[in-house]
Structure formats: C-alpha cells, structure tokens
Amino acid sequence: QMHLGQIYIDGEYGRDRDLEKTKRAFETTLEYTKMDYTDFGFIHCVDEDEDFDTLCEIGVLDYLKELKEQGIVRHIGFSSHTPSVSNRIIDTGLADMMMFSINPAYDFEKGDDYGIGSVKERFDLFKRCECEGIGISVMKPFFAGQLLSDEQSHFGVALTHTQCLQYAIDRPGVLTAVPGVQTMEHLDVLLKFLMATDEEKDYSVIGTFTADTITGTCVYCNHCQP
C-alpha cells in the first residue's frame, strides 16, 4: 500500500495537501520500491471533513482515479481515525480498503485524541466495511506500545502483542494488522503470533475493565459463550 498526501523531507515525515508534491512523492515511492504499480493507493490520514473537501478540490481524488484507470493503482483506499469522515469517503463508492486505528483503548473510549468516535460509531463503521466488502488494514494495534505496559495502559493492565493483534483481527471487516517495526527484534516478537496458542491469543481480560463502557454492545468475541 502506498500513501498519497504523505511526504518525507530529509527523512522527516510530513503530511502535505499540494497536488504536485503528492504526485512527486508517489512517483518517488514507485522508484524506491522498483515497482510500476501498487496494489493499494490511498489518501493519507483524512481525519476532518474540511481536509477531505480540500483533497477533492485540489484534484487528489481525480488523480487516484486516473492512476487506477492506468493500472498503476489496483485498488483505492484511505486512512483515517474518524468514523464520520470514513463513512463520507466510503459514500463515494471509490474505496476498496480503509486503514484505521483499532485497539481496545480506542474502541472503548479510553484512548487519546486519535481514538475518535463512540463505541457504537466505531463498531458500526467496521460492520459497514464488512458488509460492503471494504477490507480494513489496522494501524496502532498496540496504542503506540502503551497497551503493553501496566504503567502506561489506560486500563492499568498490560496486554501482550499477541492479544492486541488477535483483538484487531477479530473486528468486523479486518483483513490485516500493520504494527510498526523498527528492528529485527520487533519483527521476531510479532512473528511469534503465528505460533501462538488459543490461550495466548485470548484477550477476554478486557471484559473485566471495559464493562461499564461497552454495556449493550456485542463485539462478537464469543467469550460469553458457555
């Protein structure tokens, strides 16, 4: 997946809403990866209605459609933290995939400013994606690592990498989780998920510290079963 609207200057990340810079950054990504196409080309980090309006006005959506017509982009998607904006983008009928922030802290309204939307708004969005065939790619499954620490977790209880990954994958519509990897050691830890037992993947402990928030909302985890 390759982002449009994300730029790097001297190695520093930035978000830009200039069409020509967006085009150059995308073309540079193709050059770096030695690819002549990308499976998923998507609009980077659209969290506000005004931002989506701007992207439409400057022609980024039209550019994406042109890339798809040329076969350079196989599928169109977007990344966001905001359910209402995500629904608006999905309404265009252009999106095949959505990159969204999913973890227990965000979903149960115990996260930071990027955990946007109520429990119901977020879950309804995931269900809509599943119903309409829009695959979800998960970002921030560990809440920037905070869920892995008793001291930093908003719940006061640490979860494991495996529990967080299984939680994300179990949400409706989710096809994959994309955690950040900076070292080979990080990668080794994540790959242990592939050999994890059902017991190691069990995240039912969240029911002991989110019950007040999720009353009346079924997340289909089936841990209530007999």
Residue, then its C-alpha position, 0 to 999 in steps of 0.5 A: q500500500m502506498h500513501l498519497g498526501q504523505i511526504y518525507i523531507d530529509g527523512e522527516y515525515g510530513r503530511d502535505r495537501d499540494l497536488e504536485k508534491t503528492k504526485r512527486a512523492f508517489e512517483t518517488t515511492l514507485e522508484y524506491t520500491k522498483m515497482d510500476y504499480t501498487d496494489f493499494g493507493f490511498i489518501h493519507c490520514v483524512d481525519e476532518d471533513e474540511d481536509f477531505d473537501t480540500l483533497c477533492e478540490i485540489g484534484v487528489l481524488d481525480y488523480l487516484k482515479e486516473l492512476k487506477e484507470q492506468g493500472i498503476v493503482r489496483h485498488i483505492g483506499f484511505s486512512s483515517h481515525t474518524p468514523s464520520v469522515s470514513n463513512r463520507i469517503i466510503d459514500t463515494g463508492l471509490a474505496d476498496m480498503m480503509m486503514f484505521s486505528i483499532n485497539p481496545a483503548y480506542d474502541f472503548e473510549k479510553g484512548d487519546d485524541y486519535g481514538i475518535g468516535s463512540v463505541k457504537e460509531r466505531f463498531d458500526l463503521f467496521k460492520r459497514c466495511e464488512c458488509e460492503g466488502i471494504g477490507i480494513s488494514v489496522m494501524k496502532p494495534f498496540f496504542a503506540g506500545q502503551l497497551l503493553s505496559d501496566e504503567q502506561s495502559h489506560f486500563g492499568v493492565a498490560l496486554t501482550h502483542t499477541q492479544c492486541l493483534q488477535y483483538a484487531i483481527d477479530r473486528p468486523g471487516v479486518l483483513t490485516a494488522v500493520p504494527g510498526v517495526q523498527t528492528m529485527e527484534h520487533l519483527d521476531v516478537l510479532l512473528k511469534f503470533l503465528m505460533a501462538t496458542d488459543e490461550e495466548k491469543d485470548y484477550s477476554v481480560i478486557g471484559t473485566f475493565t471495559a464493562d461499564t463502557i461497552t454495556g449493550t454492545c456485542v463485539y462478537c468475541n464469543h467469550c460469553q459463550p458457555 
